[in-house]
Amino acid sequence: MNLQFLLDGTLAGAMIGLGAIGATLTYSILRFSNFAHGDFMAWGAYAALAVVGLLGGSTPTVPLSFGWPLLLAMVVAMGLTAVLALALDWLLFARLRARGQAIIVVMASFGASMALRSLLEFLFTSRPTYFSRAIQMAMPLGLGIKITADQVALLVLTLLLVTGMHLFISRSQRGREMRAYAQNPALAQVVGIDVASVVRATWVIGAALACAAGVMVGVLVQIRPLMGLSLLLPIFAAAILGGIGSVPGAVLGGLIIGLSEAATVQFVGAEWRAAVAFVILMVVLLVRPMGLFGVAER
């Protein structure tokens, strides 16, 4: 029995989950769906690719393509993507949020998404590119499952990022302020929470995790300007499935979406893969709109 689809689904779910964390935080704290979030993934991947080139070559110089050069490049790219998100908020979103009309901010995110995507195509062309074209040996795990060194490294990295994010939200002062603002913005301002700092932290965290997810996609698949757009629906489906504002829920939702897509490809057909996230999203909205870890508002 070949269970390779379980590993493939877990890897896809890890990438979706990382992206969904930023999407769920943006929605719960800033009160709008940021459709440019997927493009932060693409910009982060291209930024990491550019930094890798500056470090001494178009590909990492170690046998493990996800090695220290790419890891360092990813950290730098996470910072650059966070700066991009802060700049976009300062130029566009903050001004529109001040008007108090959420739908205008959502529509502006559509425009920002198209602008960011078109700029990527202008700078790097629409041709796909890769961090490394080296073929790695896969290690057999049994039951038809094989895993490469890159996949192991990315699963470990995802676990570290998700654990660190959970500890930050649940244990740190800034994380408690973010949760308080998400639950009641007016009361949070009354008790003296620095709203501007909370907004900045939300953009930085969301963009940085989107960048990490984009690098993962680039390592395992390829880098292209439309990579974020293709993952946008699964990301939002995972965020809604897990419950808006819940970091563990976003990760679990991502894993459910990833495994469902992989199982669909394995047992139904690859042409139905794109429909899985949409079907799950519709079922969740009909059966449990608050998601797995969400709480109904009163």
LUMLUM-467844 format. One record per residue (C-alpha): residue number from 1; residue in three letters; chain; z, x, y. Coordinates in nm, 3 decimals. Last residue first. Example, Ala and Ser with C-alpha at 12.3 -4.5 7.8 and 13.67 -1.06 7.14 Angstrom:
2
+-----+------+-------+---------+---------+---------+
:  nr : rest : kette :       z :       x :       y :
+-----+------+-------+---------+---------+---------+
:   2 :  SER :     A :   0.714 :   1.367 :  -0.106 :
:   1 :  ALA :     A :   0.780 :   1.230 :  -0.450 :
+-----+------+-------+---------+---------+---------+
END
This chain:
298
+-----+------+-------+---------+---------+---------+
:  nr : rest : kette :       z :       x :       y :
+-----+------+-------+---------+---------+---------+
: 298 :  ARG :     A :   2.145 :  -2.237 :   3.723 :
: 297 :  GLU :     A :   1.925 :  -1.953 :   3.604 :
: 296 :  ALA :     A :   1.859 :  -1.917 :   3.232 :
: 295 :  VAL :     A :   1.959 :  -1.577 :   3.100 :
: 294 :  GLY :     A :   1.706 :  -1.332 :   2.960 :
: 293 :  PHE :     A :   1.755 :  -1.122 :   2.649 :
: 292 :  LEU :     A :   1.492 :  -1.283 :   2.426 :
: 291 :  GLY :     A :   1.286 :  -1.435 :   2.704 :
: 290 :  MET :     A :   1.381 :  -1.675 :   2.987 :
: 289 :  PRO :     A :   1.081 :  -1.900 :   2.913 :
: 288 :  ARG :     A :   1.193 :  -1.969 :   2.555 :
: 287 :  VAL :     A :   0.953 :  -2.199 :   2.369 :
: 286 :  LEU :     A :   0.659 :  -2.260 :   2.605 :
: 285 :  LEU :     A :   0.667 :  -1.934 :   2.803 :
: 284 :  VAL :     A :   0.735 :  -1.740 :   2.483 :
: 283 :  VAL :     A :   0.442 :  -1.903 :   2.302 :
: 282 :  MET :     A :   0.205 :  -1.835 :   2.593 :
: 281 :  LEU :     A :   0.301 :  -1.467 :   2.613 :
: 280 :  ILE :     A :   0.269 :  -1.423 :   2.237 :
: 279 :  VAL :     A :  -0.082 :  -1.571 :   2.247 :
: 278 :  PHE :     A :  -0.186 :  -1.353 :   2.541 :
: 277 :  ALA :     A :  -0.047 :  -1.038 :   2.382 :
: 276 :  VAL :     A :  -0.233 :  -1.110 :   2.057 :
: 275 :  ALA :     A :  -0.569 :  -1.198 :   2.215 :
: 274 :  ALA :     A :  -0.670 :  -0.837 :   2.284 :
: 273 :  ARG :     A :  -0.635 :  -0.749 :   1.915 :
: 272 :  TRP :     A :  -0.866 :  -1.021 :   1.790 :
: 271 :  GLU :     A :  -1.181 :  -0.803 :   1.782 :
: 270 :  ALA :     A :  -0.991 :  -0.543 :   1.580 :
: 269 :  GLY :     A :  -0.978 :  -0.770 :   1.278 :
: 268 :  VAL :     A :  -0.739 :  -0.988 :   1.081 :
: 267 :  PHE :     A :  -0.518 :  -0.779 :   0.850 :
: 266 :  GLN :     A :  -0.505 :  -0.428 :   0.999 :
: 265 :  VAL :     A :  -0.613 :  -0.505 :   1.356 :
: 264 :  THR :     A :  -0.374 :  -0.799 :   1.370 :
: 263 :  ALA :     A :  -0.092 :  -0.589 :   1.225 :
: 262 :  ALA :     A :  -0.149 :  -0.326 :   1.495 :
: 261 :  GLU :     A :  -0.147 :  -0.589 :   1.770 :
: 260 :  SER :     A :   0.173 :  -0.746 :   1.636 :
: 259 :  LEU :     A :   0.339 :  -0.405 :   1.606 :
: 258 :  GLY :     A :   0.257 :  -0.320 :   1.967 :
: 257 :  ILE :     A :   0.364 :  -0.661 :   2.103 :
: 256 :  ILE :     A :   0.693 :  -0.654 :   1.912 :
: 255 :  LEU :     A :   0.758 :  -0.293 :   2.017 :
: 254 :  GLY :     A :   0.688 :  -0.375 :   2.381 :
: 253 :  GLY :     A :   0.920 :  -0.675 :   2.367 :
: 252 :  LEU :     A :   1.194 :  -0.455 :   2.225 :
: 251 :  VAL :     A :   1.144 :  -0.208 :   2.510 :
: 250 :  ALA :     A :   1.137 :  -0.481 :   2.775 :
: 249 :  GLY :     A :   1.444 :  -0.647 :   2.621 :
: 248 :  PRO :     A :   1.638 :  -0.322 :   2.623 :
: 247 :  VAL :     A :   1.560 :  -0.292 :   2.999 :
: 246 :  SER :     A :   1.641 :  -0.655 :   3.079 :
: 245 :  GLY :     A :   1.539 :  -0.775 :   3.426 :
: 244 :  ILE :     A :   1.295 :  -1.041 :   3.307 :
: 243 :  GLY :     A :   1.358 :  -1.125 :   2.942 :
: 242 :  GLY :     A :   1.222 :  -0.935 :   2.643 :
: 241 :  LEU :     A :   0.921 :  -1.163 :   2.598 :
: 240 :  ILE :     A :   0.853 :  -1.171 :   2.972 :
: 239 :  ALA :     A :   0.852 :  -0.791 :   3.001 :
: 238 :  ALA :     A :   0.651 :  -0.752 :   2.680 :
: 237 :  ALA :     A :   0.388 :  -1.003 :   2.795 :
: 236 :  PHE :     A :   0.370 :  -0.827 :   3.132 :
: 235 :  ILE :     A :   0.304 :  -0.494 :   2.962 :
: 234 :  PRO :     A :   0.060 :  -0.642 :   2.707 :
: 233 :  LEU :     A :  -0.140 :  -0.798 :   2.997 :
: 232 :  LEU :     A :  -0.151 :  -0.476 :   3.202 :
: 231 :  LEU :     A :  -0.251 :  -0.243 :   2.921 :
: 230 :  SER :     A :  -0.630 :  -0.271 :   2.969 :
: 229 :  LEU :     A :  -0.587 :  -0.243 :   3.346 :
: 228 :  GLY :     A :  -0.387 :   0.077 :   3.313 :
: 227 :  MET :     A :  -0.654 :   0.250 :   3.105 :
: 226 :  LEU :     A :  -0.933 :   0.154 :   3.346 :
: 225 :  PRO :     A :  -0.950 :   0.494 :   3.521 :
: 224 :  ARG :     A :  -0.979 :   0.683 :   3.192 :
: 223 :  ILE :     A :  -0.754 :   0.916 :   2.993 :
: 222 :  GLN :     A :  -0.780 :   0.918 :   2.615 :
: 221 :  VAL :     A :  -0.598 :   0.810 :   2.298 :
: 220 :  LEU :     A :  -0.274 :   0.974 :   2.183 :
: 219 :  VAL :     A :  -0.222 :   1.226 :   2.461 :
: 218 :  GLY :     A :  -0.367 :   1.012 :   2.739 :
: 217 :  VAL :     A :  -0.175 :   0.704 :   2.627 :
: 216 :  MET :     A :   0.146 :   0.908 :   2.628 :
: 215 :  VAL :     A :   0.062 :   1.042 :   2.974 :
: 214 :  GLY :     A :   0.018 :   0.686 :   3.097 :
: 213 :  ALA :     A :   0.354 :   0.583 :   2.952 :
: 212 :  ALA :     A :   0.524 :   0.871 :   3.132 :
: 211 :  CYS :     A :   0.347 :   0.773 :   3.456 :
: 210 :  ALA :     A :   0.462 :   0.413 :   3.417 :
: 209 :  LEU :     A :   0.816 :   0.545 :   3.366 :
: 208 :  ALA :     A :   0.795 :   0.739 :   3.692 :
: 207 :  ALA :     A :   0.640 :   0.446 :   3.881 :
: 206 :  GLY :     A :   0.911 :   0.202 :   3.772 :
: 205 :  ILE :     A :   1.196 :   0.443 :   3.838 :
: 204 :  VAL :     A :   1.073 :   0.548 :   4.184 :
: 203 :  TRP :     A :   0.982 :   0.193 :   4.291 :
: 202 :  THR :     A :   1.318 :   0.050 :   4.185 :
: 201 :  ALA :     A :   1.510 :   0.338 :   4.341 :
: 200 :  ARG :     A :   1.334 :   0.279 :   4.673 :
: 199 :  VAL :     A :   1.419 :  -0.093 :   4.665 :
: 198 :  VAL :     A :   1.784 :  -0.020 :   4.583 :
: 197 :  SER :     A :   1.803 :   0.236 :   4.862 :
: 196 :  ALA :     A :   1.663 :  -0.017 :   5.112 :
: 195 :  VAL :     A :   1.913 :  -0.279 :   4.996 :
: 194 :  ASP :     A :   2.216 :  -0.061 :   5.066 :
: 193 :  ILE :     A :   2.487 :  -0.277 :   4.908 :
: 192 :  GLY :     A :   2.747 :  -0.387 :   5.164 :
: 191 :  VAL :     A :   2.919 :  -0.686 :   5.003 :
: 190 :  VAL :     A :   2.707 :  -0.927 :   5.210 :
: 189 :  GLN :     A :   2.383 :  -0.756 :   5.110 :
: 188 :  ALA :     A :   2.460 :  -0.808 :   4.740 :
: 187 :  LEU :     A :   2.552 :  -1.171 :   4.810 :
: 186 :  ALA :     A :   2.208 :  -1.239 :   4.956 :
: 185 :  PRO :     A :   2.020 :  -1.055 :   4.679 :
: 184 :  ASN :     A :   2.199 :  -1.238 :   4.393 :
: 183 :  GLN :     A :   2.124 :  -1.138 :   4.032 :
: 182 :  ALA :     A :   1.867 :  -0.866 :   4.104 :
: 181 :  TYR :     A :   2.084 :  -0.724 :   4.381 :
: 180 :  ALA :     A :   2.380 :  -0.696 :   4.146 :
: 179 :  ARG :     A :   2.171 :  -0.531 :   3.876 :
: 178 :  MET :     A :   2.033 :  -0.278 :   4.123 :
: 177 :  GLU :     A :   2.379 :  -0.207 :   4.260 :
: 176 :  ARG :     A :   2.509 :  -0.151 :   3.907 :
: 175 :  GLY :     A :   2.226 :   0.095 :   3.846 :
: 174 :  ARG :     A :   2.301 :   0.278 :   4.169 :
: 173 :  GLN :     A :   2.666 :   0.314 :   4.067 :
: 172 :  SER :     A :   2.571 :   0.453 :   3.727 :
: 171 :  ARG :     A :   2.680 :   0.312 :   3.391 :
: 170 :  SER :     A :   2.454 :   0.019 :   3.287 :
: 169 :  ILE :     A :   2.128 :   0.095 :   3.469 :
: 168 :  PHE :     A :   2.153 :   0.472 :   3.428 :
: 167 :  LEU :     A :   2.269 :   0.451 :   3.067 :
: 166 :  HIS :     A :   1.977 :   0.223 :   2.978 :
: 165 :  MET :     A :   1.729 :   0.450 :   3.156 :
: 164 :  GLY :     A :   1.861 :   0.758 :   2.978 :
: 163 :  THR :     A :   1.835 :   0.583 :   2.641 :
: 162 :  VAL :     A :   1.482 :   0.463 :   2.718 :
: 161 :  LEU :     A :   1.370 :   0.808 :   2.833 :
: 160 :  LEU :     A :   1.526 :   0.988 :   2.537 :
: 159 :  LEU :     A :   1.383 :   0.745 :   2.281 :
: 158 :  THR :     A :   1.040 :   0.767 :   2.442 :
: 157 :  LEU :     A :   1.050 :   1.147 :   2.431 :
: 156 :  VAL :     A :   1.145 :   1.142 :   2.063 :
: 155 :  LEU :     A :   0.857 :   0.906 :   1.986 :
: 154 :  LEU :     A :   0.623 :   1.124 :   2.191 :
: 153 :  ALA :     A :   0.724 :   1.443 :   2.009 :
: 152 :  VAL :     A :   0.680 :   1.283 :   1.667 :
: 151 :  GLN :     A :   0.338 :   1.151 :   1.767 :
: 150 :  ASP :     A :   0.230 :   1.492 :   1.893 :
: 149 :  ALA :     A :   0.342 :   1.658 :   1.569 :
: 148 :  THR :     A :   0.122 :   1.421 :   1.370 :
: 147 :  ILE :     A :   0.225 :   1.133 :   1.146 :
: 146 :  LYS :     A :   0.089 :   0.994 :   0.823 :
: 145 :  ILE :     A :   0.189 :   0.667 :   0.656 :
: 144 :  GLY :     A :   0.019 :   0.570 :   0.328 :
: 143 :  LEU :     A :   0.342 :   0.457 :   0.165 :
: 142 :  GLY :     A :   0.478 :   0.811 :   0.206 :
: 141 :  LEU :     A :   0.558 :   1.030 :   0.505 :
: 140 :  PRO :     A :   0.242 :   1.243 :   0.501 :
: 139 :  MET :     A :   0.215 :   1.504 :   0.779 :
: 138 :  ALA :     A :  -0.101 :   1.485 :   0.988 :
: 137 :  MET :     A :  -0.279 :   1.807 :   1.081 :
: 136 :  GLN :     A :  -0.383 :   1.812 :   1.442 :
: 135 :  ILE :     A :  -0.738 :   1.805 :   1.579 :
: 134 :  ALA :     A :  -0.767 :   1.982 :   1.914 :
: 133 :  ARG :     A :  -0.943 :   1.785 :   2.188 :
: 132 :  SER :     A :  -0.652 :   1.823 :   2.429 :
: 131 :  PHE :     A :  -0.546 :   1.648 :   2.747 :
: 130 :  TYR :     A :  -0.850 :   1.427 :   2.725 :
: 129 :  THR :     A :  -1.122 :   1.276 :   2.945 :
: 128 :  PRO :     A :  -1.298 :   0.942 :   2.969 :
: 127 :  ARG :     A :  -1.601 :   0.914 :   3.200 :
: 126 :  SER :     A :  -1.546 :   0.679 :   3.494 :
: 125 :  THR :     A :  -1.570 :   0.953 :   3.756 :
: 124 :  PHE :     A :  -1.267 :   1.171 :   3.853 :
: 123 :  LEU :     A :  -1.233 :   1.124 :   4.230 :
: 122 :  PHE :     A :  -1.449 :   0.815 :   4.281 :
: 121 :  GLU :     A :  -1.330 :   0.652 :   3.960 :
: 120 :  LEU :     A :  -0.970 :   0.715 :   4.062 :
: 119 :  LEU :     A :  -1.038 :   0.569 :   4.406 :
: 118 :  SER :     A :  -1.186 :   0.258 :   4.245 :
: 117 :  ARG :     A :  -0.875 :   0.208 :   4.036 :
: 116 :  LEU :     A :  -0.640 :   0.254 :   4.331 :
: 115 :  ALA :     A :  -0.842 :   0.009 :   4.542 :
: 114 :  MET :     A :  -0.864 :  -0.250 :   4.265 :
: 113 :  SER :     A :  -0.489 :  -0.236 :   4.206 :
: 112 :  ALA :     A :  -0.411 :  -0.249 :   4.578 :
: 111 :  GLY :     A :  -0.619 :  -0.564 :   4.606 :
: 110 :  PHE :     A :  -0.441 :  -0.730 :   4.317 :
: 109 :  SER :     A :  -0.106 :  -0.612 :   4.460 :
: 108 :  ALA :     A :  -0.199 :  -0.786 :   4.784 :
: 107 :  MET :     A :  -0.241 :  -1.111 :   4.591 :
: 106 :  VAL :     A :   0.112 :  -1.074 :   4.457 :
: 105 :  VAL :     A :   0.250 :  -0.992 :   4.803 :
: 104 :  ILE :     A :   0.081 :  -1.300 :   4.949 :
: 103 :  ILE :     A :   0.227 :  -1.514 :   4.669 :
: 102 :  ALA :     A :   0.575 :  -1.390 :   4.754 :
: 101 :  GLN :     A :   0.579 :  -1.528 :   5.106 :
: 100 :  GLY :     A :   0.893 :  -1.410 :   5.286 :
:  99 :  ARG :     A :   0.719 :  -1.244 :   5.580 :
:  98 :  ALA :     A :   0.926 :  -0.928 :   5.527 :
:  97 :  ARG :     A :   0.776 :  -0.900 :   5.181 :
:  96 :  LEU :     A :   0.434 :  -0.846 :   5.343 :
:  95 :  ARG :     A :   0.545 :  -0.545 :   5.547 :
:  94 :  ALA :     A :   0.732 :  -0.398 :   5.252 :
:  93 :  PHE :     A :   0.428 :  -0.439 :   5.023 :
:  92 :  LEU :     A :   0.164 :  -0.265 :   5.230 :
:  91 :  LEU :     A :   0.209 :   0.077 :   5.389 :
:  90 :  TRP :     A :   0.572 :   0.141 :   5.296 :
:  89 :  ASP :     A :   0.534 :  -0.003 :   4.945 :
:  88 :  LEU :     A :   0.215 :   0.194 :   4.886 :
:  87 :  ALA :     A :   0.384 :   0.512 :   5.008 :
:  86 :  LEU :     A :   0.681 :   0.454 :   4.778 :
:  85 :  ALA :     A :   0.450 :   0.394 :   4.480 :
:  84 :  LEU :     A :   0.246 :   0.708 :   4.555 :
:  83 :  VAL :     A :   0.564 :   0.913 :   4.592 :
:  82 :  ALA :     A :   0.682 :   0.785 :   4.253 :
:  81 :  THR :     A :   0.347 :   0.884 :   4.106 :
:  80 :  LEU :     A :   0.389 :   1.235 :   4.244 :
:  79 :  GLY :     A :   0.739 :   1.265 :   4.098 :
:  78 :  MET :     A :   0.623 :   1.143 :   3.758 :
:  77 :  ALA :     A :   0.330 :   1.385 :   3.782 :
:  76 :  VAL :     A :   0.568 :   1.679 :   3.826 :
:  75 :  VAL :     A :   0.766 :   1.572 :   3.518 :
:  74 :  MET :     A :   0.442 :   1.517 :   3.325 :
:  73 :  ALA :     A :   0.313 :   1.862 :   3.416 :
:  72 :  LEU :     A :   0.634 :   2.017 :   3.284 :
:  71 :  LEU :     A :   0.590 :   1.828 :   2.956 :
:  70 :  LEU :     A :   0.222 :   1.925 :   2.947 :
:  69 :  PRO :     A :   0.303 :   2.294 :   2.982 :
:  68 :  TRP :     A :   0.603 :   2.263 :   2.745 :
:  67 :  GLY :     A :   0.410 :   2.110 :   2.456 :
:  66 :  PHE :     A :   0.236 :   1.780 :   2.390 :
:  65 :  SER :     A :  -0.070 :   1.961 :   2.262 :
:  64 :  LEU :     A :   0.148 :   2.128 :   1.997 :
:  63 :  PRO :     A :  -0.039 :   2.450 :   1.916 :
:  62 :  VAL :     A :   0.046 :   2.594 :   2.260 :
:  61 :  THR :     A :  -0.188 :   2.674 :   2.549 :
:  60 :  PRO :     A :  -0.196 :   2.325 :   2.698 :
:  59 :  THR :     A :  -0.545 :   2.204 :   2.788 :
:  58 :  SER :     A :  -0.760 :   2.234 :   3.100 :
:  57 :  GLY :     A :  -0.629 :   2.578 :   3.174 :
:  56 :  GLY :     A :  -0.363 :   2.773 :   3.355 :
:  55 :  LEU :     A :  -0.082 :   2.576 :   3.514 :
:  54 :  LEU :     A :  -0.323 :   2.430 :   3.770 :
:  53 :  GLY :     A :  -0.516 :   2.255 :   3.493 :
:  52 :  VAL :     A :  -0.195 :   2.108 :   3.355 :
:  51 :  VAL :     A :  -0.116 :   1.983 :   3.706 :
:  50 :  ALA :     A :  -0.453 :   1.804 :   3.724 :
:  49 :  LEU :     A :  -0.402 :   1.640 :   3.384 :
:  48 :  ALA :     A :  -0.052 :   1.531 :   3.487 :
:  47 :  ALA :     A :  -0.193 :   1.371 :   3.801 :
:  46 :  TYR :     A :  -0.465 :   1.201 :   3.595 :
:  45 :  ALA :     A :  -0.203 :   1.051 :   3.362 :
:  44 :  GLY :     A :   0.019 :   0.944 :   3.650 :
:  43 :  TRP :     A :  -0.272 :   0.780 :   3.832 :
:  42 :  ALA :     A :  -0.362 :   0.586 :   3.517 :
:  41 :  MET :     A :  -0.006 :   0.468 :   3.460 :
:  40 :  PHE :     A :   0.036 :   0.379 :   3.829 :
:  39 :  ASP :     A :  -0.279 :   0.171 :   3.779 :
:  38 :  GLY :     A :  -0.090 :  -0.050 :   3.535 :
:  37 :  HIS :     A :   0.167 :  -0.128 :   3.803 :
:  36 :  ALA :     A :  -0.098 :  -0.245 :   4.050 :
:  35 :  PHE :     A :  -0.050 :  -0.602 :   3.931 :
:  34 :  ASN :     A :   0.300 :  -0.602 :   4.075 :
:  33 :  SER :     A :   0.456 :  -0.937 :   3.992 :
:  32 :  PHE :     A :   0.694 :  -1.031 :   4.271 :
:  31 :  ARG :     A :   1.066 :  -1.072 :   4.333 :
:  30 :  LEU :     A :   1.152 :  -0.715 :   4.441 :
:  29 :  ILE :     A :   1.454 :  -0.690 :   4.210 :
:  28 :  SER :     A :   1.365 :  -0.896 :   3.900 :
:  27 :  TYR :     A :   0.988 :  -0.848 :   3.927 :
:  26 :  THR :     A :   0.997 :  -0.476 :   3.998 :
:  25 :  LEU :     A :   1.257 :  -0.417 :   3.727 :
:  24 :  THR :     A :   1.050 :  -0.607 :   3.470 :
:  23 :  ALA :     A :   0.731 :  -0.418 :   3.555 :
:  22 :  GLY :     A :   0.902 :  -0.079 :   3.548 :
:  21 :  ILE :     A :   1.055 :  -0.146 :   3.208 :
:  20 :  ALA :     A :   0.726 :  -0.295 :   3.082 :
:  19 :  GLY :     A :   0.545 :   0.038 :   3.120 :
:  18 :  LEU :     A :   0.793 :   0.212 :   2.894 :
:  17 :  GLY :     A :   0.772 :  -0.077 :   2.649 :
:  16 :  ILE :     A :   0.393 :  -0.070 :   2.634 :
:  15 :  MET :     A :   0.391 :   0.300 :   2.548 :
:  14 :  ALA :     A :   0.663 :   0.256 :   2.286 :
:  13 :  GLY :     A :   0.487 :  -0.049 :   2.145 :
:  12 :  ALA :     A :   0.166 :   0.148 :   2.096 :
:  11 :  LEU :     A :   0.360 :   0.416 :   1.908 :
:  10 :  THR :     A :   0.544 :   0.155 :   1.699 :
:   9 :  GLY :     A :   0.219 :  -0.027 :   1.624 :
:   8 :  ASP :     A :   0.050 :   0.290 :   1.502 :
:   7 :  LEU :     A :   0.352 :   0.371 :   1.288 :
:   6 :  LEU :     A :   0.354 :   0.023 :   1.133 :
:   5 :  PHE :     A :  -0.027 :   0.024 :   1.099 :
:   4 :  GLN :     A :   0.002 :   0.321 :   0.864 :
:   3 :  LEU :     A :   0.158 :   0.093 :   0.604 :
:   2 :  ASN :     A :  -0.105 :   0.148 :   0.335 :
:   1 :  MET :     A :   0.000 :   0.000 :   0.000 :
+-----+------+-------+---------+---------+---------+
END
